[in-house]
Amino acid sequence: MTIAVPEQAIAETSPATTTAAPSEVELTIGGMTCASCAARVEKKLNRMDGVTATVNFATEKAKVSYPVGVQVADLIATVVKTGYTAAEPPPPRPETPEAATDVDAGVDPELVSLRERLVVSALLALPVVLMSMVPALQFDNWQWLSLTLAAPVVVWGALPFHRAAFTNARHGAATMDTLVSVGTLAAFGWSLWALFWGHAGMPGMRHGFDLTVSRTEGSSTIYLEVAAGVVAFILLGRYLEARSKRRAGAALRALMELGAKDVVVLRGGREVRIPVSRLATGDRFVVRPGEKIATDGTVVEGSSAVDASMLTGESVPVDVTVGSAVTGATVNAGGRLVVEATRVGADTQLARMARLVEDAQNGKAEVQRLADRISGIFVPVVLVIALGTFGVWLGVTGDTVAAFTAAVAVLIIACPCALGLATPTALMVGTGRGAQLGILIKGPEVLESTRRVDTVVLDKTGTVTTGRMTLREVHVIADTDEKELLRLAGALEHASEHPVARAIAAGAQERTGDLPPVEHFENVPGLGVRGRVEGHDVQVGRLHEGELPEALARAKAEAEAEGRTAVVVTRDGLALGVLTVADAIKESSAEAVRALRALGLTPVLLTGDNRAVARSVARAVGIDPGEVIAEVLPEDKVAVVKRLQSEGRTVAMVGDGVNDAAALATADLGLAMGTGTDAAIEASDLTLVRGDLRVAADAIRLSRRTLSTIKGNLVWAFGYNVAALPLAAAGLLNPMIAGAAMAFSSVFVVTNSLRLRTFS
């Protein structure tokens, strides 16, 4: 999309490029089981010449930018060589009733398979754990029953871990699955040796359970409860994690499923129902009361109220009539409408919103990149630590059993899974919740910017004000009826196309009802308009102060001092009153300014209007006079933002017009009103779907809350591994307890992220 901004601004904000822009593709990656898997795939892709890739473990997608000469097939081949699967997402297909039912019911084949494996493993592992922990349950030959129950858990229940570990080993890599597979197989292998070649298989064998490493005779010690219990705990963690990840992405799925599935189009004077996918630009379609509007368009027949709450978060329905623009996926709450499609498919606002949210969820904040780098080297380091732990324990104590137990605990507790989930899950929930509230966050980098911002520049027209002239005040002389004055002036101005005239006509019609007809209408240059209304000669326009009664002259002078437009109404040559017209301030603007101040931000009003108008608006919404920048040309807005930045401020900019695009891109944080132009929206970091400035404060609050959640997750994940590894190496953790702790570390991170769903 081309952004129409001044050439100077383009030169200042966009470096010239002489080479072809790289292509982009999104790949679905299969087979990843932890953050180190994602780090490996990302590393391999980025080693390709000219390729830049970001792999997201939570969404299981890779966003890849590649140069000319590289094919998508080459990218897929690289991923396959790394030991994983890759494919381009399939094109959207018409949804069948069965598929819709599956989605509604939350059916996920992978989740179902994982649940089955978990249930079977848990049922088999529970008796093994109980018999091993409670000596009173250890009857003669109990150990052989434990082996019978534990073997299917270790072989079949842990099969996904073994398979992934083997695949990674073939490619010279190690991941979380390597730690789990090696740890459980080592525990199971030791138990087999002790049972068949040691003394553990003797009838009457007993042993207790200790939370820490204990010294016992090696040939009579078995670890079946560790092997089976760890597998069950980690499967439980995986299942809860997968279910939570599905819930985390629910907002995006709900957004993508908002649109209508079919539509009634007008073809040859007949109504024909077709799938929405077959709708084309220019088609006219019917929307009955209660139905969803199929796509973006313009009303060509009828009037109604449209409920956009599911798309924008705005609770009050919007009145529409012929000529009004409507958005796909909103609901017709009133009468029958005929709409002409202006955007279809991927160009609609709904599709663009979904794309922005998905792109944001696939991105990575700087803090996550650090976590990914750590995850990439963490597993090999843990393997070395486990071997070192075994060697040190063996050398210091000479106790093989204690050394083995400590080493297995290190292997199992150290999985860096929580690190990989810390950012993506919070980002998925935060951006999804934002979409529900009409806030689109373009990427994780935006979150860092919101934390630093201390100044917010507000473009006046269309942001703080409505951008439309509105009748504000009516001043009349004694013995003159205000409604009568408005009827005469409104009737005359209704025949004019001037913005001031339209504002007066609309205001008069709203306050008095139907307007009388006009005869002999005439536009008089420099004076205004005149004509005959109900037998009287009426004029609306300019008169010198000397020709006005003192009260009207004073009202006119005061209005003009405030930057408003004042016009005089005369009837049969006698001045009856003064009407003032101005750009109306949005009802929510003052509250929005208070909310921005509460966040520690200094609001600055920026406008091309004269100082009197700017100061009047600033006073009305609560902006300090010293923070008003007026009479600024469109091309100078970038310079204003840069000047504020040079003063040491971190600047957010809120705007909606083409002339705001360059300034939005220059600011540290750009917020575009969704009611504005495409250029402004493309140049911004945050898009506020509805034209309510209060959402700007909500957007910054949500972004800061999401960033805070990400940092809390990372502190927990780092702290957990840093604290747990020494405890395991010191022999203070039984391997089974270590497995449970590792599994629930990931669950904690995802659950903490899900709290963002309650943001309001």
N, C-alpha and C positions, 0 to 999 in steps of 0.2 A: 504494500500500500504506500503510495507516495504521500509524503507529508509536505504540504504547501506552507513553507515558512520563508521568511526573507533570506536572500542569498547570504547576507552577512552573518546571520545566525547560523546558517548551515555551515559556513566556513569555520565558524568558531566552535561548533559542537560536533561536527562529523568530519573525521579525517578523510582525505581523498583516497580513493582506492583505484588501482590500475589493473588489478587482477580480477578474474571472475569470482563472484561470491561462492563460497562453498555450499554444497547441498546438505540438507539435514534429513535424517530418518530416525524413526523411533522403532526400536526392536524390543520384542518380548523375549526375555531371557528365562530359560527353564533350567531346573536342576540346582539353583542356588539354595543353600541351606543356612548361610550365615553371612555376616558382614565381610569376612575374609574372602568368601567366594566372589562377592561383588567387587572387592578390591582387585582380585586377580583378573577378572574379566575386563575391568576398566584399565588396568595396567597393560594388558595385552593389546587392547584396541588402541590405546594412546601411543603404543610403540610403532604403529603403522604410520608411514609418512603422511603428514598433513592432517591426520585424523585427531579430532578432539572428542572424547567420549565421557559421559557421566552415567554411571550405573547406580541405580537405586534398588537396594535390597528389599525395601518395604513394598514398592510398587512392582518389582520384578521387571523393570524396564530399563533400557539403555537409550539415552538421547545422544545421537552421534552426528557430528558435523564432519563431512569428508570432502576432499578436493576432486577436481576433474581428474579422471584416470583411475579413480577407485570406484568399484561397483559395490552395490549392496550385498551381492553374493560374496564378495571378498570379505566384507565385515562379518557376515554370517559364518563363513568358513573359519575365520580366526577364532570366533567364539566356540565353534565346535571343536577345533583343535585344542582349546583350553580345557575341554571336558564338559561343556554345557551345551544346551540347545538354544537356538535363536531363530526368530521368524519375524517378519513384518506383521503388525496387527491386521487381521482380516478386515475387508471392507464391511461396513454395517449392512446387515441383512434384515429384510422385513421380519418383524418379531411375530412368532407364532403364538397362539394361545398357550400352548404347552410351555414354551420358553418363558412367557410372561409369568405363568404360575410358578415355575421353578425359581425365578428371580424373587417373586413376592414371598415365597416360602423360605428363601435363603438357602436353597439347595446348592451345594458346592461339592462336586465329586471328590476333589482332593480332601476337603474337610471331612466328608463322610468316610473316606478310606482311612484317614488319620484317626478318626474317632473309633472305628472298628478295631484298629491295631491297638489303640490305647485301652479300650475296654477289655479285650482279651488279655493283654499283657498285665493289666492291673489285677484282674481276677486271678491270674496264675501267680503273680509276684507276691500278692498279699499273704498267702499262707507261708510262703518261703521266708518272708521278712518276719512274720510273727514267730514261726518256729525258731528262727535264728536268734531273735531278741529275747524270747521268754523261755528259759530253761525248763519250766514246768510243762511246756508243750513238746519237749524233745523226747518222744518215745523211742524205743529201739528201732534202729534203721530209719529214723526220721530223715537223715541226710540223703538217703537214696530217693525218698519221695521229693525232697527239695530239688534234687538234680533233675528228676522227671518233670517237675513243674517249671524249673528255671530254664531248661534247655530251649523250649519253644520261644520263650521271651527273648533270650540272647540271640537265637538264630533268626527267628521270623519277626519278632517285635522290633529288633534293632536292625533289621535288614536294610532300611533306608540309610542308616548311618554307615553300615559296612560297605554298601554299594557306592556311596558317595566317597568314602575314604579310599576305596580301591581305585575309583576313577581318578581322583586327585593324585594318588600315588603314581599312577601310570604317567601322569603329566608332571611329575616331580614337584608336587605341591602338597601342602597340608592345610586342613581347615578345622573348624570346630568338630566336624564329623570324625576327623582323624583322632582327635582327643577322646571322643566318646567311644569310638570303635576300639581303639587300642586299650583304653581303660577297662571296658567291660569284657573284652576278649581276654585280657591279661588276668582279670579276676576269675573269669570262668575257667581259663586254662590252668591257673594255679589250683583251683578247686578240683578239677579232673585229676591232676597229678596227685593231690593229697588223698583223694578218694580211692584211686586205683593203685597207686604205688606207695602211698604213705600209710599213715595209721588212721586217717579220718574216716575210712570206710568200715571200721570195726564196729560191730554191734555194741550199743550202749554208749557210743561217743557223745559227749556233751561239750558245748562251749557257750559262753555268755556273749553279751553285746556291750561294747563300750563306745562312748561318743568320741573318744580320742584313740590314738594308736596305742595298743597294748602289746606287751611282749608275751608271746606264747611259742609253743613248739611248732615249727613250720609244717611238719608232715601231718599234723592233726588239725590244721586250721583250714577252713573253707570260706570262700567269699561269694557263695551263691546269692546271698541276700543283697550284696553290693551289686553284682552283675544284673540281677533281675530288678532290684529296686531302682537303680540308677536309670535303667531303660524306661521303666514305668514313669518315673518322675520327669525325665526329659521329654517323653512322649506327651505327658500332661502339659508341660510347659509349651511344647510346640503347638499342641491343639489350642490351648488358651490364647497363645500368641497369634495363630492363624485366624481364630475367630475374632480377636480384637482388631487385627489388621483389616478384616472384612468390614467390621463396624466403623473403623476409622475412615475407610473409603466410601462409606454409605452415602455421605452428602453429595459426593461427585456423581455417584451412580444415580441418585435421586434426581440430581440436576439434569443429567443426560436423558432421563426417562420422562421429563416433564412434558415434552412435546406431544402434540396430537398424533395419533397413528393413522387416521384417515381424514378425508376432507370432502365436502360437497362443493364441486365446481360447477360453474355455469357454462354449458356447451350448447350453442345453437338454441338458446332460450330454455334449455332443459337443465335440471339439476342432476348431476352424475357424481356418485361417490367413488373416489379413487384413493389409493394409498398416498400419503404425504410425499413419499419419495418421487412420485410422478408429477408433482406440482412444479410449474415453471414460472419464471418471472413474467408478469403481465397477466397471468391467469386471474380471473375473478372467482371468488369463492364465498359461500354463504356461511355465516356463523349465527346459530340460533342461541337464544338465552340458555345459559348454563354450559355451553360448549366451549372448548378451548380454541383459541385463534391458532390456525394451523401454522402460520409463518408471518414474518414481518411484512407489513403492507400499509396501504392507505385506504381509509374508509371512503367508499364511493356512493354508498346508499345507506340511509338509516342513522339512528343515533342511539346511544346506550351508555352504560357505565361499565368500565373494564376493571376487573380485579387483578392487580399485578403482584399481590402479596407473595405468592410462591416464588416469584422471580426476583423481586426487588426488596422484599421485606416491608414495603409500604402497605399499611393496613387500610387506607382510605381509597375506595374505588375512584377512578379518574373518568370524568365525563368525556365522551368522544362523539364527534359528529362528522359530517361530510368534510373531507380534507384532513382529518386528524390521522396522525401516524399511530399505528398499533404494533405491538410486539408479539411474536409467536410465543405460545405456551401460556399466555395470560388468558383469563376467563371472561367471557362475555356475561355480565351480570344483569343485563337489562333486555333491550329490544333486539330485533333481528338486524344484522349488519351484512352488507356486501362489501368485501374487502378485495382490493387489487394487490396481488403479491409483488413486493419490491425486492425482497431478498429470500432466497431459498437455500436449503441444504446447509453447507458449511459456512455460508455468508451470514446466516441469521445471528441475531444477538445472543440467543440461547447457545448456539454452537460455538460462538466466539467466547462466551463466558466459560463454557465447559473446557474449551481448549486452553484458555488462560489458567484456569484452576489446575488442569492436568499438568501443564508445563511447570507451574509453580511447585507442584508436588514432586515432580521428577528432578527438580534442582537440588542443589546442596549449598548450605551455608558454610562459611569458612570454618566454623568450629567443627562441622561434620567432616570436612576434608581432613582435618587433623585426626579425628577419630578413625577415619578409614585408613589413613596411613599407619596408624598404630595397629589396627586390626590385621593389616596385611602382613606385618612382621611378628605379630603376637604369638600365633600358633607355633611356628618354629622355635621361638624363644621358650615357650612353655615346655615343649618337648625336651629341650636342653635342660631346663630347670628340673623337670621330672627325673631325668637321668642323673643330674647332679644330686638331687635329693636322695635318690636310691643309693648312690655311691657314698654320700656323706653319712647317711644313717648306717649303712653297712660297715663303713670304716670305723665309725665312732662306737657303735653298739655291738657290732658283729651279729645283729639280729636280722636275719633275712626277711622274716615275716613283717616286722615293724618297718623295715626299709621299703618293702614292697607296698605296704598299706599307705605309707606317706606319699610314695610316688604316684600311686593310683589316685589318691585324693587330689594331688596337684593337677593331674591330667584332667580330671572331671570338673573341678571347680573353676578352671581358668577360662572357660569358653567366652569369647568376646562378643557374644550375641547381643547383649544389651547395648553395647557401643554402637552397633550397626543400626539398631532400632531407635536410638535416642532422638535423632533429628527427623527421619522420615515420618514416623508415626505422629509426632506433634505437628509436623507440617501438613500432613494429610488431614488431620482433624481440624487444625486451625484454618486452613484455606477452605475446607469444606464448609465449616461453620460460617466463614466469611461470605461464601457464595449464597448461603441461605439468608444472610442479612443484607445482601446487596453490596458486598465488599469483595472486590477481586484483587488478590495479592499476586503480582506477576512473578515473584521468585523469592527464594530464601534470603538473597542478598538485601532485599527490601527491609527485612526484619532488623538487621543491624543498623540500617539508616534511621529507623524510627526511634531507636534508643538514644541516638545522638542529637536528634533535631531539637533546636531551642527556639527557632523563629518560624512562623508560618505566614507566608505571603498570600493574601486573598485577593484574587482578581475581583473587581466590583461587579461588573455587568455579567449577569448570568450565573454568578456564584453567590455573592452576598445579596444581590437584587435579582428580580425576575428577568430583567432584560427587556421588559415590555412597559411602555408608557401607560400610566394609570391615572385616572381622575382622583385627586387627593382632597382638595378643599373647595368649598363653595361659599363665596362671600356675597351677600345681597344688601341692597339699600333697604331702608325702612319701608314697610308696607308692600314689600315684594315677596311673593311666595317662592320658596326655594324650588319646589317641584315644578312650578310653572316655568321658572327660569331654565331649569334643566330640560324640560320638554322642548322649549323653543331652541335652545342651543344644540341639544342632541339631535333634533330633527334636521337642522341645517348641516351640522357636522357629519351626519350619517351619509350625506351625499358626497363627501370628500374622502380622498384616499390618504391624506396626510396622517402620519403616526399620531400626532397630537389630536387631530380630528377624530380618528378612530377611538382613541382613549376616551374622549369626551362623550362620543356617541354610545360607546359600550357602557360607560358609567351611568349615563342618563337613562339608558334602557333598563339597566339593572335596578335603578332606584325608582323609576316612574312607570315602567311597563312599556306598552306600545307607544311609538312616536308618530306624530302627525306627518302628513306629506308636505313636500316643499315645492314651491313654484318659483320660476325665474332664478334658479340657483346660478351664482356667479362667483368665480374666484378672482379677487382683486389683488394683484401683486403688491406686496408691501403692507397690505392692510388686513388681509384675511379672506373670509368668505361672507357672502350676503345672499339673501333670498327672501321670499314671502312665505310666511308660515301662519296659517289660520287668520289671514287678512292683515297681518302686521309685517312691516319691513324689519327684518332681523339681521344683525351683523355680529359676527364673532371674529375677533382679531385684536389689532393694536389700536390704542388710543393714547395720546400723550397725557401725562399726569395732570397737566393744567386743565384738561377737558373732563376730569373725573371728580366726583365728590371726594372729600378728604378721606373718609373711611375706606373707600375703594382704592384710592391712590396709595394709602398707607399699606393696605393688604397686598397690593401688587408689588410695591417696593420690597416688603418683607419677604415675599415669596421668591422674588428674583435674587435677593441677597442670599437666600438659602440654596440658590442654584436651580430652582424650579421654574418651569415655564408658566407664565401667567397670561391669560387672554381675557379680554373684556367683552361682555355681552350687552348689546344695545337693542332696544325695541323702539321703532319709530323715532330714532335719533336720540333716545334717552338711555344713558348707561344704567343698567339694572344690577349688574354684579360682575364679579371677577371669579374665574375658574382657574385653579392651579393644577398642573399636570407634572408628574415626575415618574421616573423609573421606580417601581414599587419595591420596597425591601421585603425579602422573604420573611415570613412569620417566624421561621426557625433560626434566622441568622443570629439574633442577639443571644439566644440560648446556646447556639453553637460556639460563639466567641467565648462565652463563660466556660463552656466545657473544655475548650482548647487552653484557656488560661489555667484551668484546674490541672491540666497535664504538664504544667510548667512551661508552656509555649507563649511567646510574645507575638500577638497577631499584628500584621502590617497590612494596610489597605493599599492596593495598587490599582490605578485607574488612569484612563486617558481623559476623563472629564475634568472640568475646571475645579479649582480648589474649594470653592464654595459648596459645590455639589458633594465632593469627596468628604469634606468635613461634616456636612450634614448627615451623610450616611454613616460615617464613623461614629458620630455622637449618638446616633440612634441605636447602633448595635454594640456600643461599649468599647470601641477602639480609641486609644489615646490619640489626641491631635498630633503629637510628635511622631506617631507611627503611620502617618498618611503620606503617600507618595502619589501626587496627582499630575495631570497634564503630561503623561508619559506616552510617547508614540509606540505603536506596536513593536517596532524593531528595537526599541530601547529597553524592553522588558528584560531581555537577557542581561544587559548591562547593569540593571538594577539588582538582579539576583547575584551577579558577580561582585558588585560593590558590597552587598551585605555579607557575602562570603569572605571578602577581603577584610572585613571588620572582625573576623573571627567567629562569625555566626555559622551555625549549621542550619541550612534553609530548606524548609518544605514549601512547595508552591501548589496552590489550588486554583485550577482554571478550567475553562470549558471551550475556548474558541481556537480557531486555526492560529490566531496571533499569539496564543499562549503556548503552542507546541514546543517552540525552541526554549522558552523559559522553563517549562516543565522538565525538559531533558537536561537542562543545565543545573537545575536545583538538585540538592542532595537527595531529596525525596519529592517526586512529582505525584500529585493526586488530581485525577481528571474526573469531572462530573460526568456521569454516564449519559446525561441529557445533552452533552456537548458534541463536538465534532469528532470524527474518526481520527483526525490528525492529533488532537489533544489526547485522546485515549491511547493511541499507539505510542505516544512519547512519554506517557506517565508510568509510574511504578505501581500505583494503586488506582483502581477505577471504582468510583462510587456510582453504582448503577442508577440510583434515583437522585434527582437534583436537590437533595437536602444536605445543607452544610453540616448538620449535626452528625451525619454519617462519617465525616472526616475525622471527628474526634473518636468515634467508635472504631474506625479503621486503625488509628494509631494505637488505641488501647488494646485492640485485638492483636495487632502485630507485636506489641510489647509483651503481652501475655504469652503469646506463642513462643517468642524468643526466650522468655523467662522459663517456660516449660522445657524447652530444648536444653537450656543450660542446667536446669535441675536434673533432667534425665542424664546428661553427660557427667555431672558431678557424682550422681549415684553410681553410674556404670563404671567410671574410672575408680571411684572410691571403693566400690565393691571388689574389683579385681586387685587393686593395690593392697587392700586389707586381707582379702581371702587367701591370696597366694602364700604369704609368709605363714599364716595360720596352718594351711595345709602342709607346707614344707616342714613346719615345726612339729607335725604330728598331732595337732590339736583338733583335727577334724576327721571323723570317720568318713570313708568315701561315699557311703550312701547319703549321709547328711550333706556332704559337699554337692552331690548330684541334685538334691532337692533345692539347696540354696541357689545353685546356678540356674535351674529352671525358673524359679520364682523371681530371680533378678530381672529376666526378660519380661515376665508377666507384669512386674511392678512398673517398668518403664512404659509399656503400652497402656496400662491402666491409668497411669498418671497423665498420659497424653489425652486420653479419652475425656478427662475432666473439662477440656476445652469445648466439648459439645454443649456445655451449659452456659457458655459465655452469652451475655446479653447487654 
